[in-house]
Amino acid sequence: MSTARPSPDATVPASGTRRVRRAAPPVVSLSVTVQRTTRVVEVRGELDMSSAPLLVEFVELFCGGHAGEVRLDLSGVTFFSAHGITALLRVRQAVGLAGGRLTLPDPAPCVRRLLDLSGAARELPPDGGPRTAARPTPRRSPSAYLVSD
């Protein structure tokens, strides 16, 4: 008689057959490829409070000290929070300290929207181009808001 216990990933229903629970898909997937002087970091999935620090660590590990371009492919991001903005700013800082340049070619709509709404797009332009100065907001004169009867 065996006294082996079932693994924590398995359940044994009353019928006696073992069912194996399937692991949940990963929240975020990170990969890096090297193309001559450019490192491309591909991000897929959610970039939120739990996964944003992983991105920073990943880039520091695989792109730290790289003086070339680091292209952050965010086209596969499905959810993006303010923690993602913080992570991108930290990544930009790490790449800049190494003498490199961070670009964000064609980020997912959720990324682009939050960068635009937060004003972070001035620091992290989606096309990787030079930072642009903030456009002044057109001001209306107080009389424009008066309603006459």
C-alpha positions as CSV (number, residue, x, y, z in Angstrom):
1,M,0.0,0.0,0.0
2,S,1.4,3.4,-1.0
3,T,1.4,6.3,1.4
4,A,2.3,8.8,-1.3
5,R,0.2,12.0,-1.1
6,P,-1.2,13.6,-4.2
7,S,0.6,16.8,-5.4
8,P,-0.9,20.1,-4.3
9,D,-1.8,20.7,-7.9
10,A,-4.0,17.6,-8.1
11,T,-7.5,17.0,-6.7
12,V,-8.9,13.5,-6.1
13,P,-12.7,13.5,-6.5
14,A,-14.9,10.9,-4.8
15,S,-14.7,8.6,-7.8
16,G,-11.0,8.1,-7.2
17,T,-9.7,9.5,-10.5
18,R,-7.1,12.2,-10.3
19,R,-7.7,15.6,-11.9
20,V,-4.9,17.9,-12.5
21,R,-5.5,21.7,-12.2
22,R,-4.2,23.7,-15.0
23,A,-1.9,26.5,-14.1
24,A,-3.3,30.0,-14.8
25,P,-1.7,31.8,-17.8
26,P,1.0,34.2,-16.8
27,V,0.0,37.8,-16.1
28,V,2.9,39.2,-18.1
29,S,5.4,37.7,-20.5
30,L,8.8,39.4,-21.1
31,S,11.4,38.5,-23.7
32,V,14.5,40.2,-25.2
33,T,16.1,39.9,-28.6
34,V,19.3,41.5,-29.8
35,Q,19.4,43.1,-33.3
36,R,22.9,44.5,-33.8
37,T,23.1,47.5,-31.5
38,T,19.4,47.4,-30.5
39,R,17.8,45.4,-27.8
40,V,14.1,44.7,-28.3
41,V,12.2,44.0,-25.1
42,E,8.8,42.5,-25.8
43,V,6.0,42.9,-23.2
44,R,2.8,40.8,-23.4
45,G,-0.1,40.9,-21.0
46,E,-0.8,43.1,-18.0
47,L,1.5,45.8,-16.7
48,D,0.2,46.6,-13.3
49,M,1.2,46.8,-9.6
50,S,2.4,43.2,-9.5
51,S,4.2,43.0,-12.8
52,A,5.6,46.5,-13.3
53,P,8.7,45.9,-11.0
54,L,9.4,42.8,-13.0
55,L,9.8,44.8,-16.2
56,V,12.3,47.2,-14.5
57,E,14.3,44.3,-13.1
58,F,14.2,42.5,-16.5
59,V,15.5,45.5,-18.4
60,E,18.2,46.2,-15.8
61,L,19.3,42.6,-16.1
62,F,19.3,42.2,-19.8
63,C,19.9,45.7,-21.0
64,G,21.9,47.2,-18.1
65,G,25.1,48.9,-19.4
66,H,23.9,48.8,-23.0
67,A,24.7,52.1,-24.7
68,G,22.6,51.5,-27.8
69,E,18.9,51.7,-28.4
70,V,16.5,49.7,-26.2
71,R,13.2,49.3,-28.0
72,L,10.3,48.5,-25.7
73,D,7.6,46.7,-27.6
74,L,4.4,47.4,-25.7
75,S,2.0,46.4,-28.5
76,G,0.9,43.3,-26.7
77,V,0.0,45.0,-23.4
78,T,-3.6,44.3,-22.5
79,F,-3.8,46.3,-19.3
80,F,-1.7,49.3,-18.2
81,S,-1.9,51.1,-14.9
82,A,-0.1,54.0,-13.3
83,H,2.5,51.5,-12.0
84,G,3.3,50.9,-15.6
85,I,4.1,54.5,-16.1
86,T,6.4,54.5,-13.1
87,A,8.1,51.4,-14.4
88,L,8.6,53.0,-17.9
89,L,10.2,56.1,-16.3
90,R,12.5,53.9,-14.2
91,V,13.5,51.9,-17.3
92,R,14.1,55.2,-19.2
93,Q,16.4,56.3,-16.4
94,A,18.3,53.0,-16.3
95,V,18.8,53.0,-20.0
96,G,19.8,56.7,-20.0
97,L,22.4,56.2,-17.3
98,A,24.0,53.5,-19.5
99,G,24.2,56.0,-22.3
100,G,21.4,54.3,-24.2
101,R,18.1,55.5,-25.7
102,L,14.6,54.1,-24.9
103,T,12.0,54.0,-27.7
104,L,8.4,52.9,-27.5
105,P,7.4,52.0,-31.1
106,D,3.6,51.6,-31.5
107,P,2.4,50.9,-28.0
108,A,-1.0,49.3,-27.3
109,P,-3.9,51.7,-27.2
110,C,-4.3,51.3,-23.5
111,V,-0.7,52.4,-23.0
112,R,-0.9,55.3,-25.4
113,R,-4.1,56.5,-23.8
114,L,-2.7,56.5,-20.2
115,L,0.6,58.1,-21.3
116,D,-1.4,60.9,-23.0
117,L,-3.8,61.4,-20.1
118,S,-1.1,61.5,-17.5
119,G,1.2,63.8,-19.4
120,A,3.9,61.1,-19.3
121,A,3.9,61.1,-23.1
122,R,6.1,64.2,-23.0
123,E,8.8,62.2,-21.2
124,L,8.1,58.9,-23.0
125,P,7.1,59.8,-26.5
126,P,5.3,56.8,-28.1
127,D,7.4,57.0,-31.3
128,G,10.7,57.3,-29.5
129,G,11.3,60.7,-31.0
130,P,12.7,63.7,-29.1
131,R,10.8,65.1,-26.2
132,T,8.4,67.8,-27.2
133,A,7.6,70.8,-25.1
134,A,4.1,70.8,-23.6
135,R,1.7,72.7,-25.8
136,P,0.1,75.7,-24.1
137,T,-3.6,75.3,-23.4
138,P,-5.6,77.9,-25.2
139,R,-7.3,80.3,-22.8
140,R,-10.7,81.7,-23.3
141,S,-11.6,85.1,-22.0
142,P,-14.1,85.1,-19.1
143,S,-16.7,86.7,-21.4
144,A,-16.7,83.5,-23.5
145,Y,-18.4,81.7,-20.5
146,L,-21.1,84.3,-20.0
147,V,-24.6,83.4,-21.3
148,S,-26.8,86.2,-22.3
149,D,-30.6,86.1,-22.3
